[in-house]
Amino acid sequence: AGLALCDGGLVVDLSRMTAVEVDAGARTARAQGGCTLGHVDRATQPHGLAAPLGVVSQTGIAGLTLSGGMGWLRRAHGLSCDALLSATVVTADGEVRTVDADHHPDLFWAIRGGGGNFGVVTSFAYRLYPVGPEVHLCNVYYPARHAREVLRACESHLAATPDAGYAPLGVFGRVLADDELPAGLHGEPFVALLALYPGDPAEGDAALRPLREITEPLFDLSGVTTYLAAQSLLDEDYPDGDRYYWKSVSLPGLGDEMIGRLVDHAARAPSPTSTVDVWFQGGAMARGPGEETAFTGRHAPYLIGIEGNWSDAADSERNIAWVRDTFAALRAFSDGGIYLNFPGFLEEGERLVRESFGANYERLAAVKAAYDPGNLFRHNPNILPKA
Ligand SMILES: Cc1cc2nc3c(=O)[nH]c(=O)nc-3n(C[C@H](O)[C@H](O)[C@H](O)COP(=O)(O)OP(=O)(O)OC[C@H]3O[C@@H](n4cnc5c(N)ncnc54)[C@H](O)[C@@H]3O)c2cc1C
C-alpha cells in the first residue's frame, strides 16, 4: 500500500528484531516485531504448533496482525489478532507498555484490528494450535468458464460442513508460461481452489476431495506437503522489486452477476500475474475470540482481493487503472468495508477508513486520543484522535 516508507518522516525499521520464543507446553510464542511469518512458523513447527498467520512467508507479522491477519487457519482458529495474548507497545509518549486483557485493555482492544495507529509494537505473544508438520493441501485449477459451478459447489460444501477447519481461497488468473505446466494451457483463464486441511493429512485428503472433483480440472497440484512448504508455496509469486497494487471488498454474498464480474474483470487484467481472489470467511474468524476486538469485517462471508501484480514501471498506469476499475465494479455489491491489510492507496482516505471500521471508529478515535493525541502515527489507514 506504500505505507511502509514515507517522505519527510521517520521509518522505524524492526527487521533485525526476529527472535521467537516458544513455550510448547503452554502453546504460546512470543515473537519480536520484525519477524516475518516464516520466522514464527520455523520456530513453532518443530513442536507441531502454529499461530494463525497469512499465506506468504515473507510478510511481516506486525502489520498483518495489527490489521487482522487472514490465512489458511482462519476458519479453524480465527485471525492472527484473535490469537494475540499480549503485546509490547512503545506509545507516542515514549513509554514501553505491556498490553493484554488486564493491562491497558482499551489499547489491547484497539491494536487487534486498528493497525499501526497506536504505537510501535515490538513484540507479539500468540496462542498456538496443533498443526502439521504434514498437512493436506488442495490446489486445483479449473477452467474459468466453470466459475459459477466451482464457487457454488465450494459455497454449498462449506454450508454442509460448517465446522470444517479449512478455509478455501478461490483465485481467478491465467496459467503462466511455466515449464512445469502443460504448454497447451499457458494463458488459459482459470479459477483455482486452494485450501489447507489443518488436521490429519489422510482425513484432509478425504475432506478436501469434493473441492477437487467439482468438474474436470485443467490440472490438480493437490497433495500432502509440510505446513512450512504450504506457507511458502505462494512466495515465488511475489518477487521483491515487482510492482503491486491491491484493493479489497467485503461481500455479503456471491450472486451470479457478481461471479460474472469476477470472471470478466480477471480476464481483462493487463498483467498475466494479476489475480482476483475470493477469500471464504466464516468459522472461527466469524465467531471471534470470545471477547471484542477492533477488527471489523469478520462477519462478511466473502472478501474479494484484487491484486495488480506487474514488473515494468511503464505498465503502472494501466495496471493501477484495472485495479481501480475492478474495485469500483465490485464495490456496488458490497456493504461498505474493505480489508485494511489490502487497502491499495487510500484515495478515498478518511471516509473509507471510517466506513471500514464502522461502529468501532468512534471508540478507536477515543483510544487514539488517549495514546497518540498528536497523531504521531499517521502514515497508515489513519484514525483521527477524537477531539
Ligand atoms: C506478498 C504479500 C502477501 C500477503 N498475504 C496476506 C495474507 O495472506 N493475509 C493477510 O491478512 N494479509 C496479507 N498481506 C497483507 C499484509 O498483512 C500487509 O501488507 C501488512 O501491512 C504487512 O505487515 P508488515 O509488518 O510487513 O507491514 P509494513 O509494510 O512493514 O508496514 C505497513 C504498516 O503497518 C504498520 N506496522 C508495521 N509494523 C508495525 C509495528 N511493529 N508496530 C506498529 N505498526 C506497524 C504501520 O502502520 C506500517 O505503516 C500480504 C501482503 C503481501 C505484500
PDBQT file of the ligand as one rigid body, heavy atoms in Angstrom, charges set to zero:
ROOT
HETATM    1  C1  LIG A 401       3.080 -10.756  -0.646  1.00  0.00    +0.000 C 
HETATM    2  C2  LIG A 401       2.047 -10.389   0.385  1.00  0.00    +0.000 A 
HETATM    3  C3  LIG A 401       1.161 -11.353   0.861  1.00  0.00    +0.000 A 
HETATM    4  C4  LIG A 401       0.204 -11.032   1.801  1.00  0.00    +0.000 A 
HETATM    5  N1  LIG A 401      -0.615 -12.013   2.274  1.00  0.00    +0.000 NA
HETATM    6  C5  LIG A 401      -1.504 -11.720   3.250  1.00  0.00    +0.000 A 
HETATM    7  C6  LIG A 401      -2.304 -12.744   3.828  1.00  0.00    +0.000 A 
HETATM    8  O1  LIG A 401      -2.228 -13.911   3.464  1.00  0.00    +0.000 OA
HETATM    9  N2  LIG A 401      -3.178 -12.401   4.797  1.00  0.00    +0.000 N 
HETATM   10  C7  LIG A 401      -3.298 -11.123   5.241  1.00  0.00    +0.000 A 
HETATM   11  O2  LIG A 401      -4.107 -10.898   6.139  1.00  0.00    +0.000 OA
HETATM   12  N3  LIG A 401      -2.552 -10.115   4.717  1.00  0.00    +0.000 NA
HETATM   13  C8  LIG A 401      -1.653 -10.387   3.745  1.00  0.00    +0.000 A 
HETATM   14  N4  LIG A 401      -0.881  -9.399   3.208  1.00  0.00    +0.000 N 
HETATM   15  C9  LIG A 401      -1.084  -8.014   3.628  1.00  0.00    +0.000 C 
HETATM   16  C10 LIG A 401      -0.223  -7.720   4.849  1.00  0.00    +0.000 C 
HETATM   17  O3  LIG A 401      -0.932  -8.142   6.002  1.00  0.00    +0.000 OA
HETATM   18  C11 LIG A 401       0.100  -6.208   4.948  1.00  0.00    +0.000 C 
HETATM   19  O4  LIG A 401       0.875  -5.829   3.830  1.00  0.00    +0.000 OA
HETATM   20  C12 LIG A 401       0.827  -5.870   6.247  1.00  0.00    +0.000 C 
HETATM   21  O5  LIG A 401       0.934  -4.477   6.366  1.00  0.00    +0.000 OA
HETATM   22  C13 LIG A 401       2.201  -6.489   6.287  1.00  0.00    +0.000 C 
HETATM   23  O6  LIG A 401       2.795  -6.239   7.521  1.00  0.00    +0.000 OA
HETATM   24  P1  LIG A 401       4.294  -5.653   7.631  1.00  0.00    +0.000 P 
HETATM   25  O7  LIG A 401       4.698  -5.780   9.065  1.00  0.00    +0.000 OA
HETATM   26  O8  LIG A 401       5.149  -6.253   6.584  1.00  0.00    +0.000 OA
HETATM   27  O9  LIG A 401       3.987  -4.127   7.356  1.00  0.00    +0.000 OA
HETATM   28  P2  LIG A 401       4.886  -2.991   6.692  1.00  0.00    +0.000 P 
HETATM   29  O10 LIG A 401       4.664  -2.995   5.247  1.00  0.00    +0.000 OA
HETATM   30  O11 LIG A 401       6.276  -3.029   7.244  1.00  0.00    +0.000 OA
HETATM   31  O12 LIG A 401       4.152  -1.730   7.348  1.00  0.00    +0.000 OA
HETATM   32  C14 LIG A 401       2.863  -1.343   6.951  1.00  0.00    +0.000 C 
HETATM   33  C15 LIG A 401       2.209  -0.582   8.081  1.00  0.00    +0.000 C 
HETATM   34  O13 LIG A 401       1.899  -1.475   9.155  1.00  0.00    +0.000 OA
HETATM   35  C16 LIG A 401       2.075  -0.825  10.387  1.00  0.00    +0.000 C 
HETATM   36  N5  LIG A 401       3.141  -1.513  11.125  1.00  0.00    +0.000 N 
HETATM   37  C17 LIG A 401       4.059  -2.374  10.642  1.00  0.00    +0.000 A 
HETATM   38  N6  LIG A 401       4.845  -2.813  11.630  1.00  0.00    +0.000 NA
HETATM   39  C18 LIG A 401       4.415  -2.224  12.766  1.00  0.00    +0.000 A 
HETATM   40  C19 LIG A 401       4.814  -2.291  14.133  1.00  0.00    +0.000 A 
HETATM   41  N7  LIG A 401       5.814  -3.068  14.542  1.00  0.00    +0.000 N 
HETATM   42  N8  LIG A 401       4.140  -1.540  15.030  1.00  0.00    +0.000 NA
HETATM   43  C20 LIG A 401       3.123  -0.753  14.635  1.00  0.00    +0.000 A 
HETATM   44  N9  LIG A 401       2.687  -0.654  13.359  1.00  0.00    +0.000 NA
HETATM   45  C21 LIG A 401       3.344  -1.384  12.450  1.00  0.00    +0.000 A 
HETATM   46  C22 LIG A 401       2.466   0.586  10.097  1.00  0.00    +0.000 C 
HETATM   47  O14 LIG A 401       1.294   1.368  10.060  1.00  0.00    +0.000 OA
HETATM   48  C23 LIG A 401       3.059   0.494   8.728  1.00  0.00    +0.000 C 
HETATM   49  O15 LIG A 401       2.965   1.710   8.035  1.00  0.00    +0.000 OA
HETATM   50  C24 LIG A 401       0.092  -9.700   2.264  1.00  0.00    +0.000 A 
HETATM   51  C25 LIG A 401       0.965  -8.723   1.779  1.00  0.00    +0.000 A 
HETATM   52  C26 LIG A 401       1.928  -9.058   0.857  1.00  0.00    +0.000 A 
HETATM   53  C27 LIG A 401       2.865  -7.978   0.355  1.00  0.00    +0.000 C 
ENDROOT
TORSDOF 0
